[in-house]
């Protein structure tokens, strides 16, 4: 299952980036973080896919991956978000050790969480 975003998203996945955009702050990302891929799905699309799977007899006993047809990098995702809110600020990609300590996350960015939705 992808990360689900949209109405009711209690994790507010994109809020930190939006806040920086509205505050006209540059967005800083580590190099590996900028290239990271993580499948997402809009809540209404995911709900429709689940409803279709449980109401269609042909889906019985089958596994379906729900998500985007192409999983963008985190950098591409933030750039798209910026275009949607007409943000023209700066994205800064830095080596991890040059990021401010508050942005240094001990995550393994080389492992993508992208799913294949083809059948």
C-alpha positions as CSV (number, residue, x, y, z in Angstrom):
1,X,0.0,0.0,0.0
2,X,1.4,3.4,-0.9
3,X,1.4,6.4,1.5
4,X,-2.1,7.8,1.2
5,X,-2.5,11.5,1.0
6,X,-5.5,13.9,0.7
7,X,-8.4,14.7,3.0
8,X,-7.9,13.1,6.4
9,X,-4.2,12.6,6.1
10,X,-3.2,12.8,9.8
11,X,0.5,12.6,8.9
12,X,0.4,15.8,6.8
13,X,3.0,14.4,4.5
14,X,3.5,17.5,2.4
15,X,2.8,20.2,5.1
16,X,6.4,20.9,6.0
17,X,7.3,21.6,2.4
18,X,4.2,23.7,1.9
19,X,5.0,25.7,5.0
20,X,8.5,26.4,3.7
21,X,7.0,27.4,0.4
22,X,4.5,29.8,1.9
23,X,7.2,31.3,4.2
24,X,9.4,31.8,1.1
25,X,12.1,29.6,2.7
26,X,14.5,27.5,0.6
27,X,13.9,23.8,0.8
28,X,16.9,21.8,1.8
29,X,17.3,18.1,0.9
30,X,20.2,15.6,1.2
31,X,21.5,14.2,-2.1
32,X,20.2,10.7,-1.4
33,X,16.9,12.0,0.0
34,X,16.3,14.1,-3.1
35,X,16.6,10.9,-5.3
36,X,14.4,8.7,-3.0
37,X,11.2,7.2,-4.4
38,X,8.2,6.3,-2.3
39,X,4.8,5.4,-3.8
40,X,1.9,7.6,-3.0
41,X,-1.8,7.3,-3.7
42,X,-4.5,10.0,-3.5
43,X,-7.1,8.9,-0.9
44,X,-10.1,8.9,-3.3
45,X,-8.2,6.8,-5.9
46,X,-7.1,4.3,-3.3
47,X,-10.6,4.0,-1.9
48,X,-12.1,3.5,-5.4
49,X,-9.5,0.7,-6.1
50,X,-10.3,-1.1,-2.9
51,X,-14.1,-0.8,-3.5
52,X,-13.6,-2.2,-7.0
53,X,-11.5,-5.1,-5.8
54,X,-14.1,-6.1,-3.1
55,X,-17.1,-5.8,-5.4
56,X,-15.7,-7.5,-8.5
57,X,-15.8,-11.3,-8.4
58,X,-12.8,-11.5,-10.8
59,X,-10.6,-9.9,-8.1
60,X,-11.2,-12.7,-5.6
61,X,-8.0,-14.3,-4.4
62,X,-5.8,-11.8,-6.3
63,X,-3.4,-9.2,-5.0
64,X,-3.4,-5.7,-6.3
65,X,-0.8,-3.0,-5.8
66,X,-2.4,0.5,-5.8
67,X,-0.4,3.6,-6.4
68,X,1.1,5.8,-9.1
69,X,1.9,4.5,-12.5
70,X,5.3,6.2,-12.1
71,X,6.9,7.0,-8.8
72,X,8.7,10.3,-8.9
73,X,11.7,11.2,-6.8
74,X,11.1,13.2,-3.7
75,X,12.7,16.2,-5.5
76,X,10.3,15.8,-8.4
77,X,7.4,15.5,-6.1
78,X,8.3,18.7,-4.2
79,X,8.9,20.5,-7.5
80,X,5.4,19.5,-8.7
81,X,3.9,20.7,-5.4
82,X,5.7,24.0,-5.8
83,X,4.3,24.5,-9.3
84,X,0.8,23.7,-8.0
85,X,1.0,26.5,-5.4
86,X,3.0,28.9,-7.8
87,X,6.1,28.7,-5.7
88,X,9.3,30.0,-7.3
89,X,11.7,29.4,-4.4
90,X,14.9,27.6,-4.2
91,X,15.6,23.9,-3.8
92,X,19.0,23.2,-2.3
93,X,20.5,19.7,-2.6
94,X,23.4,19.1,-0.2
95,X,25.5,16.2,1.0
96,X,24.0,14.8,4.2
97,X,26.8,16.1,6.4
98,X,26.2,19.7,5.2
99,X,22.5,19.6,6.1
100,X,21.5,21.4,9.4
101,X,21.3,18.8,12.2
102,X,17.5,19.3,12.4
103,X,17.2,17.9,8.9
104,X,19.6,15.0,9.2
105,X,17.6,11.8,9.3
106,X,19.1,8.5,10.0
107,X,17.2,6.8,7.1
108,X,18.4,4.5,4.4
109,X,17.5,6.6,1.4
110,X,19.0,4.1,-1.1
111,X,16.0,1.7,-0.4
112,X,13.1,2.9,-2.5
113,X,9.5,2.2,-1.4
114,X,8.1,2.2,-4.9
115,X,5.5,-0.4,-5.9
116,X,4.8,-1.9,-9.3
117,X,1.2,-1.6,-10.2
118,X,1.2,-3.5,-13.4
119,X,-0.6,-6.8,-13.7
